Amino acid sequence: MKTLVILAHPNMTTSRVNRRWKKELEQHPDEVNIHELYKAYPDWNIDIAHEQELLEAHDHIILQFPFYWYSYPPLLKKWLDEVFTHGWAYGSKGNRLHGKRMGLAITIGDQRENYGKGQPVGFSVEELIAPFKASMNHVGVTALPHYAVFGASFQASDEEINHSAEAYIQYIKAFK
Ligand SMILES: Cc1cc2nc3c(=O)[nH]c(=O)nc-3n(C[C@H](O)[C@H](O)[C@H](O)COP(=O)(O)O)c2cc1C
């Protein structure tokens, strides 16, 4: 079964890293289905039934996005709010995601050394994504280790970004 990558970037035309990662994913059509939220829903009117069908058809799901204010871009938050419904994802009869595996692939603008206790950001990425893990626990999904590239705004060289794209597909394969 293929991996479903839910890609949420509000402006892929100006993106450097997510665009490169997407290009890498496109070279593995037998392994990955890419679903771009901002492209599918320019009006932000999410087709909930379609999104639930997509999720039900995959056991391994990656949410790919740029880190925005230590969190997701807003359409991805809306997607979570609307698609993970009571009676479908949680509640006494909500078991449709049970047993699936989900991971985050995050492009992070700031440099690695600025994250962590005593550093300018004050928290590690692991700590900042705790709401995602709690959400996965709530809907019976195994939260996989995340994949991230730092320095995605300016510091990362083209070579580093190319390397991160190759490592990204390896990350996907490792948790299939
Ligand atoms: C609205 C906004 C919020 C951002 N917030 C953060 C942040 O909290 N932490 C961080 O390290 N980078 C932050 N950045 C930088 C982005 O993470 C970075 O530009 C992006 O990951 C680069 O990927 P791209 O080339 O695919 O756009 C932010 C950028 C924008 C536009």
The ligand as an SDF file (V2000), in Angstrom:
LIG
                    3D

 31 33  0  0  0  0  0  0  0  0999 V2000
    4.1230   32.8340    8.6630 C   0  0  0  0  0  0  0  0  0  0  0  0
    5.4540   32.1840    8.8770 C   0  0  0  0  0  0  0  0  0  0  0  0
    5.7640   31.6650   10.1180 C   0  0  0  0  0  0  0  0  0  0  0  0
    6.9830   31.0240   10.3390 C   0  0  0  0  0  0  0  0  0  0  0  0
    7.2520   30.5230   11.5750 N   0  0  0  0  0  0  0  0  0  0  0  0
    8.4170   29.8650   11.7860 C   0  0  0  0  0  0  0  0  0  0  0  0
    8.6930   29.2900   13.0630 C   0  0  0  0  0  0  0  0  0  0  0  0
    7.8890   29.3460   13.9980 O   0  0  0  0  0  0  0  0  0  0  0  0
    9.8810   28.6630   13.2380 N   0  0  0  0  0  0  0  0  0  0  0  0
   10.8010   28.5640   12.2310 C   0  0  0  0  0  0  0  0  0  0  0  0
   11.8620   27.9660   12.4600 O   0  0  0  0  0  0  0  0  0  0  0  0
   10.5500   29.0580   10.9880 N   0  0  0  0  0  0  0  0  0  0  0  0
    9.3800   29.7130   10.7550 C   0  0  0  0  0  0  0  0  0  0  0  0
    9.0990   30.2180    9.5020 N   0  0  0  0  0  0  0  0  0  0  0  0
   10.0150   29.9290    8.3900 C   0  0  0  0  0  0  0  0  0  0  0  0
    9.4830   28.7210    7.5620 C   0  0  0  0  0  0  0  0  0  0  0  0
    9.4150   27.5630    8.3620 O   0  0  0  0  0  0  0  0  0  0  0  0
   10.3770   28.4680    6.3540 C   0  0  0  0  0  0  0  0  0  0  0  0
   10.3380   29.6400    5.5640 O   0  0  0  0  0  0  0  0  0  0  0  0
    9.9180   27.2780    5.5290 C   0  0  0  0  0  0  0  0  0  0  0  0
   10.0000   26.0900    6.2680 O   0  0  0  0  0  0  0  0  0  0  0  0
   10.7730   27.1430    4.2760 C   0  0  0  0  0  0  0  0  0  0  0  0
   10.2100   26.1310    3.4530 O   0  0  0  0  0  0  0  0  0  0  0  0
    9.8020   26.4540    1.9460 P   0  0  0  0  0  0  0  0  0  0  0  0
   11.0730   26.7940    1.2030 O   0  0  0  0  0  0  0  0  0  0  0  0
    9.1710   25.1880    1.4350 O   0  0  0  0  0  0  0  0  0  0  0  0
    8.8220   27.5890    1.9640 O   0  0  0  0  0  0  0  0  0  0  0  0
    7.9030   30.8870    9.2710 C   0  0  0  0  0  0  0  0  0  0  0  0
    7.5870   31.4180    8.0140 C   0  0  0  0  0  0  0  0  0  0  0  0
    6.3820   32.0600    7.8100 C   0  0  0  0  0  0  0  0  0  0  0  0
    6.0660   32.6090    6.4430 C   0  0  0  0  0  0  0  0  0  0  0  0
  1  2  1  0
  2  3  1  0
  2 30  2  0
  3  4  2  0
  4  5  1  0
  4 28  1  0
  5  6  2  0
  6  7  1  0
  6 13  1  0
  7  8  2  0
  7  9  1  0
  9 10  1  0
 10 11  2  0
 10 12  1  0
 12 13  2  0
 13 14  1  0
 14 15  1  0
 14 28  1  0
 15 16  1  0
 16 17  1  0
 16 18  1  0
 18 19  1  0
 18 20  1  0
 20 21  1  0
 20 22  1  0
 22 23  1  0
 23 24  1  0
 24 25  2  0
 24 26  1  0
 24 27  1  0
 28 29  2  0
 29 30  1  0
 30 31  1  0
M  END
$$$$
